[in-house]
Amino acid sequence: MTLTRAARIAGLAAALLAIPAARVAAQEAVLVLTVTTTEADAPIQGAEVKVDDRPVGITNADGVLRATASPGSHRIDVRAIGRKTLGLEGTLAAGETQVDVQLDADAVPLTPVTATAEAGTVRSPMLRSFYDRAANHSNGVFYTRAYIEHRKPPQLSDLLLDHTGLHYVYTRGGHRVIRFANTGCPPKYYINGNPIVVEQPGAADPSLDLLVHIDEVEGVEVYPRLPPIEYGGLNSGCGTILIWLRESASPNARPSTRHAAPSPPPADAPPTQPATAPAPAPALPPSPPPAPTAAPPAANP
């Protein structure tokens, strides 16, 4: 076959171009670096590699990096998070040079952190339930210990008159019994979740103030109607009052029993008087409660 003059010129040009490319490839050094852990010989992904302080890349999932350099002496630095940095010097010849390195584990110094926290109040499950209901503004009026300490009522019956619609009448012994408006029957009482009959049928002198001292009380819930279902629910036409004692006052979560039962009144004791009428020598004279200076307890209509 006879080549034309143009074809011979094109072939000669291609040959001339291939000579420098082959010469350059022969003069390049290719570093094939494999990085593993010292303790398990496991590949390290993401190790940073520098050649003569020049970043050349990071290792792949197999812990391998390929980088090109000129043949000759070079310094290689390898670093990875949680590993000691390794530096080595050597000569890279033209073509591929395989280098295997292992990095020792190294503790990473952290800036000291100081954590502080205020001691919280540890409450029993029943008191946590009380405070949860108070926070969620359940269908009632709530008195917390903080409100009681600010209000400083002389007796528990004084506290119960705040924003509840309750009123009281006097017993023959001069003590108060509680009534909701428009009802003539005694409300249901629970102390630490236990039902308590304050006004025993035929009792001579029933009194909530004799049963529970105000200093023992952690919180009170007053429900003119519809208390939580576990405390009567719809079957509470006379109202419901839940009293929760302080942990220090009731370590066994039981009602107080330190108050002596009242003695029977004399046979000629006067009949029960309403709170608005003069009472025969009451133990504590009735007086309307002062307006609270603290925000009133949460109440839902």
C-alpha positions in Angstrom: 0.0 0.0 0.0 1.3 3.4 -0.9 0.8 6.2 1.7 0.0 9.6 0.5 2.2 12.4 1.6 -0.5 13.8 4.0 -0.8 10.4 5.7 2.9 10.1 6.2 3.0 13.6 7.8 0.1 12.8 10.2 1.8 9.5 11.3 5.1 11.2 12.0 3.4 14.0 14.1 1.6 11.4 16.2 4.8 9.6 16.9 6.6 12.7 17.9 3.8 13.6 20.4 3.9 10.2 22.0 7.6 10.4 22.8 7.3 13.3 25.4 4.2 11.7 27.0 6.0 8.4 27.5 9.1 10.2 28.8 7.0 12.2 31.3 5.2 9.0 32.5 8.6 7.4 33.0 9.8 10.3 35.0 6.8 10.5 37.4 6.8 8.8 40.9 3.4 7.5 42.1 3.0 7.1 45.8 0.5 4.3 46.8 0.0 4.8 50.5 -2.0 2.4 52.8 -2.9 3.5 56.3 -4.1 1.1 59.0 -4.4 0.9 62.8 -1.6 -0.5 64.8 -3.7 -2.6 67.2 -6.1 -4.2 64.6 -4.5 -3.6 61.2 -7.8 -2.1 60.2 -7.9 0.5 57.3 -8.3 4.1 58.4 -10.6 6.2 56.2 -10.1 9.9 56.0 -6.5 10.1 57.0 -4.9 13.3 55.7 -1.7 13.0 53.8 0.9 15.7 53.0 4.0 15.4 50.8 6.6 18.0 51.5 3.9 20.0 53.5 1.6 20.0 50.5 -1.8 18.3 51.0 -2.3 15.6 48.5 -5.6 14.1 49.6 -7.2 11.7 52.1 -7.4 7.9 52.3 -10.5 6.1 51.0 -12.6 3.4 52.7 -9.7 0.9 52.2 -7.2 3.3 53.8 -5.5 3.8 50.4 -4.3 7.0 48.8 -2.6 7.5 45.4 -0.6 10.6 44.7 2.0 11.7 42.1 5.3 13.4 42.8 8.7 13.9 41.2 11.2 11.1 41.8 13.5 11.8 44.6 13.6 12.4 48.4 10.3 13.5 50.0 8.8 13.9 53.5 5.4 12.3 54.0 3.1 13.2 56.9 0.0 11.3 57.8 -2.6 12.3 60.4 -6.1 11.0 61.5 -8.5 11.9 64.2 -7.8 9.9 67.4 -4.4 8.8 66.0 -0.8 9.9 66.6 0.6 11.8 63.6 3.3 10.0 61.7 6.1 11.6 59.6 8.6 9.7 57.5 11.2 10.6 54.9 12.2 8.5 51.9 13.0 8.3 48.2 10.3 7.8 45.6 11.5 6.3 42.4 9.9 6.7 39.0 6.8 4.5 38.7 4.8 3.2 41.7 6.1 3.0 45.2 4.0 1.2 47.8 4.2 2.6 51.3 2.4 1.0 54.3 2.0 2.9 57.6 0.2 2.2 60.8 -1.0 4.9 63.2 -1.1 4.4 67.0 -4.2 5.4 69.0 -3.9 8.8 70.7 -6.2 10.3 73.3 -7.8 13.5 72.1 -7.4 16.3 74.7 -10.7 18.0 75.5 -11.4 21.4 77.0 -12.5 20.8 80.6 -16.3 21.4 81.1 -17.8 22.3 84.5 -21.5 21.4 84.9 -23.6 22.8 87.7 -27.2 22.2 88.6 -29.5 23.3 91.3 -30.8 20.6 93.6 -34.4 19.8 92.7 -37.2 18.9 95.1 -37.7 15.1 95.3 -41.4 14.4 95.6 -43.4 11.3 96.1 -45.6 10.1 93.2 -48.7 11.4 94.9 -47.3 14.9 95.3 -46.0 14.8 91.7 -49.5 14.1 90.6 -50.8 17.0 92.6 -48.3 19.4 91.2 -49.0 18.1 87.7 -52.7 18.8 88.1 -52.0 22.2 89.4 -49.7 23.0 86.5 -52.3 21.8 84.0 -55.1 23.9 85.6 -57.3 20.9 86.1 -61.0 21.4 87.1 -60.4 22.8 90.6 -58.8 25.4 92.8 -55.2 24.6 93.9 -53.2 25.8 96.9 -49.5 24.9 96.8 -47.0 25.0 99.7 -45.5 28.2 98.3 -49.0 29.9 98.3 -49.7 28.7 101.9 -46.4 30.1 103.2 -47.1 33.4 101.5 -50.7 33.5 102.6 -50.0 32.3 106.2 -53.5 31.3 107.1 -54.0 30.6 110.8 -55.9 27.4 110.1 -56.7 25.1 107.2 -60.3 26.3 107.1 -59.1 29.9 106.6 -57.2 28.8 103.5 -60.2 27.0 102.1 -62.2 30.2 101.9 -59.9 31.7 99.2 -61.5 31.8 95.8 -63.5 28.6 96.3 -67.1 29.7 97.1 -66.8 27.8 100.4 -68.2 29.0 103.6 -68.3 27.5 107.1 -70.6 27.1 110.0 -69.7 26.5 113.6 -70.1 23.3 115.6 -71.4 23.3 119.1 -67.8 23.2 120.3 -66.9 26.4 118.4 -65.1 24.7 115.5 -65.7 25.3 111.8 -67.2 22.9 109.3 -67.0 23.6 105.6 -69.8 23.8 103.1 -70.0 24.7 99.4 -72.5 27.3 98.3 -75.9 26.0 97.6 -75.2 22.7 99.4 -76.1 21.7 102.9 -74.1 18.5 103.0 -70.5 18.0 104.0 -67.9 17.6 101.2 -65.9 14.5 100.7 -62.4 14.7 102.1 -59.3 12.8 101.1 -55.9 13.0 102.9 -53.0 11.7 100.9 -55.5 9.9 98.7 -57.3 8.2 101.6 -61.0 8.9 102.1 -61.6 10.5 105.5 -64.9 11.2 107.2 -64.4 14.5 109.0 -68.0 14.9 110.1 -68.9 11.5 111.6 -72.7 11.0 111.9 -73.6 11.9 115.5 -70.1 13.2 116.3 -70.1 15.8 119.0 -67.5 18.1 117.6 -66.2 17.4 114.0 -63.5 19.7 112.8 -61.0 19.6 109.9 -58.7 22.0 111.8 -58.4 19.5 114.7 -57.5 16.7 112.2 -54.9 18.5 110.1 -52.6 21.4 111.1 -51.9 24.0 108.4 -48.1 23.5 108.9 -48.5 19.9 107.8 -50.1 20.7 104.5 -48.1 20.6 101.2 -51.1 21.3 98.9 -54.9 21.3 98.7 -57.3 20.7 95.8 -60.9 22.0 96.0 -63.5 20.7 93.6 -67.0 22.1 93.8 -67.9 19.5 91.2 -66.3 16.9 88.9 -63.1 15.9 90.8 -60.7 13.4 89.2 -62.5 10.2 88.6 -60.5 8.3 91.2 -61.9 10.7 93.8 -65.5 10.4 93.1 -66.0 11.8 89.6 -69.7 12.5 89.0 -70.7 11.0 92.3 -69.6 14.2 94.2 -72.6 16.4 94.6 -71.4 17.9 97.9 -68.0 18.8 96.5 -64.5 17.2 97.1 -61.5 18.5 99.0 -58.1 16.7 98.5 -55.4 17.4 101.1 -51.8 16.4 100.6 -49.4 16.4 103.6 -45.8 17.4 103.5 -43.2 14.6 103.2 -41.7 15.7 106.5 -45.1 15.6 108.2 -46.1 12.2 106.8 -43.1 10.0 106.1 -45.5 7.0 105.6 -48.0 9.0 103.5 -50.8 8.6 106.0 -53.1 11.1 107.5 -52.0 12.9 110.7 -53.1 11.4 113.9 -51.2 13.5 116.4 -54.3 15.6 117.3 -56.4 14.3 120.1 -60.1 13.7 119.4 -62.4 16.5 120.9 -64.2 15.7 124.1 -68.0 15.5 124.0 -69.7 18.8 124.7 -71.9 19.3 127.8 -75.6 18.4 127.5 -76.7 22.0 127.6 -74.4 23.1 124.7 -76.0 25.6 122.3 -77.1 24.4 118.8 -74.9 24.9 115.7 -74.8 28.5 114.6 -74.2 29.8 111.1 -71.0 31.7 110.4 -72.9 35.0 110.0 -74.4 34.8 113.5 -72.6 35.3 116.8 -71.0 32.0 117.9 -71.0 31.0 121.5 -67.4 31.5 122.6 -65.6 30.2 119.5 -62.1 28.9 119.9 -61.0 31.2 117.1 -63.3 34.2 116.2 -64.5 34.1 112.6 -63.1 36.7 110.3 -63.1 37.0 106.5 -59.7 36.0 105.1 -57.4 38.9 104.0 -57.0 39.5 100.3 -54.0 37.4 99.2 -51.0 39.3 98.1 -49.8 36.5 96.0 -51.4 35.5 92.7 -54.5 33.4 93.4 -54.2 29.7 92.8 -55.1 28.4 89.4 -58.8 27.6 89.0 -61.0 26.3 86.2 -64.6 27.2 86.1 
